[in-house]
């Protein structure tokens, strides 16, 4: 049977050699996990599944200005001053290793990420994940794993993954099962239809005027401070009149940012699928509140984009 199959294969190859005009078949697409991933501890983190959750367009909203990002199986495209496309050359459980082939050296060697409640977190600083006694932390200069016995290993990628014993990153904070530094709260990346939509979302959130335009389009009415769109257009119409007044707003909890003073700004959005206009509440630590939970918040108007002396007066259901 094997000899017969081999003969058929040889005959078939000979026939194809004579078909000079036949077009070459298109190469089969590479599977989504066809990049170099390290052995050992990384194998148990299901790198292909984690990478699959990153596919699509996002707005990074952890620390600093918002950045539109598009991730596909081969590339990362983002705009930070200029728009640049990087090749993805390796994938770790919490990091994409990047290379730029252009003449200009765009210094972004890697993109750390984490998954919080099954949704991506993208940040400039270190990010990691906790799993029982194990953890993994990704930074721009490598990946640090901690095994169940507490031993840590640093992995780096040049043309292949190499490892060496390392100091554990015990300086990071944990929110849910996400590890992060003390300046970057792990806000979820904001999903977008495509890269252009992500870019437009960044523009819509870049100024009060853009936020007002979106608030009016969402039906915000002057005098109605019970919703975020209504609050934005109401305060914009008469800032001095409304500054200092207490209001109660139905909103969706989005995330937070740490302040240098040690406080925290909590971000509220109109709905899980509507991230503009976004307002801030301070101080409001989101204990017991998860991203996209509907909440009712009471606070004092500071301006059309922020409330102070905030408290969550109720959690609601939709």
Secondary structure, DSSP 8 states (H G I E B T S, - for coil): -HHHHHHHHHHHHHHHHH-TTS---------TT-SB--SGGGGGG-HHHHHHTT-EEEEE-SSSS-EEEEE-SSEEEEESSSEEEEEEEEEETTEEEEE--SSS-----EEEEEEETTEEEE-SS-EEEEETTEEEEEETTEEEEE-TTS-EEEEEESSSEEEEE----TT-EEETTEEE-TT------EEESSHHHHHHHHHHTSSHHHHHHHHHHTT--TT--SBHHHHHHHHHH-HHHHTT-EEEEEEEEEEEEE-TTS-EEEEEEEETTEEEEEEEEES---TT--TT-EEEEEEEEEETTEEEEEEEEEE---
